[in-house]
Amino acid sequence: MGFTPSEKVKIRHHLGYLNVTNSATFVLGLPQAVETQFIIENAMNLVLPEAESEVRNHIAVLNNIEAQMSCDHELLAVTQVGEISIREDEQEALDKRYLRWRRGLGNLLGVYPNPFDRRYPGDSTGGQAVNVPVRH
């Protein structure tokens, strides 16, 4: 059956890949296609049909965690409401949970999360995106 275009958008989003039709970067002053995109595109098209439901489950969990992270902004302004104490490390705990499920989605697809993702820089066991100056 394969994934719908909407599901592919969410997979790219959660793994930190681009959702654009054609993207380029500059290498030595010349436009070059973004090399990392083919990794996720091929992976989404090669998922075993028997594993599609597990990928969809991971997408749903990641969507829910992300929704909770974005809907709990008002909790950042308070530490207690009446007798109810607010968990001060909720956002950090949600980030950790999100990263765990994100890595699980990556495992299902056989790809690392994009190490260039600005939300979670370097969140890839495949290496970290860094700029290193060249010295002579």
URGIVEN-V600321 format. One record per pair of residues at least 4 apart in sequence whose ideal C-beta (glycine too) atoms are under 8 Angstrom apart, sorted by the first residue. I is the first residue (numbers start at 1). J is the second residue. Records with the same first field share a line. If there is no record, write none. Layout:
I->J, J
This chain:
1->49, 52
2->45, 52
3->7, 8, 11, 44, 47, 52, 55
4->8
5->9
6->10
7->11, 56, 59
8->12, 44
9->13, 19
10->14, 59, 62, 63
11->15, 40, 44, 55, 59, 105, 109
12->17, 18, 19, 40
13->17, 19
14->58, 59, 62, 66, 102, 105
15->40, 102, 105, 106, 109, 111, 113, 114, 117
16->113, 114, 116, 117, 119, 120, 123
17->36, 37, 39, 40, 114, 117
18->23, 34, 37
22->33
23->33, 34, 37
24->31, 32, 33, 34
25->31, 32, 34
26->30, 31, 32
27->32
33->37
36->40, 114, 116
37->41
38->42
39->43, 111
40->44, 109, 111, 114
41->45
42->46
43->47, 109, 110, 111
44->109
47->51, 52, 55, 108, 109
48->52
51->55, 108
52->56
53->57
54->58, 108
55->59, 105, 108, 109
56->60
57->61
58->62, 101, 104, 105, 108
59->63, 105
60->64
61->65, 101
62->66, 98, 101, 102, 105
63->67
64->68
65->69, 94, 97, 98, 101
66->70, 98
67->71
68->72, 94
69->91, 94, 95, 98
72->76, 90, 91, 94
74->78
75->86, 90
76->91
78->86
79->85, 86, 88
80->84, 85, 86
81->86
86->90
87->93
89->93
90->94
91->95
92->96
93->97
94->98
95->99
96->100
97->101
98->102
99->103, 120, 123
100->104
101->105
102->106, 113, 120, 123
103->107, 113, 123, 125
104->108
105->109
106->110, 111, 112, 113
112->124, 125, 126
113->117, 120, 123, 124
114->124
115->121, 122, 123, 124, 126, 127, 128, 129
116->121, 129
117->121, 123
121->128, 129
122->128, 129, 130
124->128, 129
